[in-house]
C-alpha cells in the first residue's frame, strides 16, 4: 500500500471558523437565528462570523466551545491560523533581523 502525505497549499488560507460552523449547522435542526440566540450574540454578529467578515474573539470562542462541547481552544486556534496566514502576507518584515542562538 502506498502512503500519501497531505501537503497544505501555502497559497490557500486556513479554514475559517465560520466554515466549520456552517458545516455543523447542516447537521442541526436549528436555523442561524436560533443558534445566534443560543450563543447570546446578535444575528448580525453570527452571520459576520459565518461569512468570515468578523474574527472569532475569545468571548465568542468561549460561547462556541460551550455550545458545541469542544471548548474555546479549538475556535481560537482556527482564528489564530487564519490571522497568522494573513499576517505573513500583509506585514513587511524585511527590515526585521533574525536572531540566532549562540
Protein Blocks (a to p, Z undefined) as FASTA:
>chain_A
ZZddddddfkbccddfklmmmmmmmmpccdfklmmmmnopafklmmmmmnopaccdfklm
mmmmmmnonojklmmmmmmmmmmmmmmmmpccklpccdddZZ
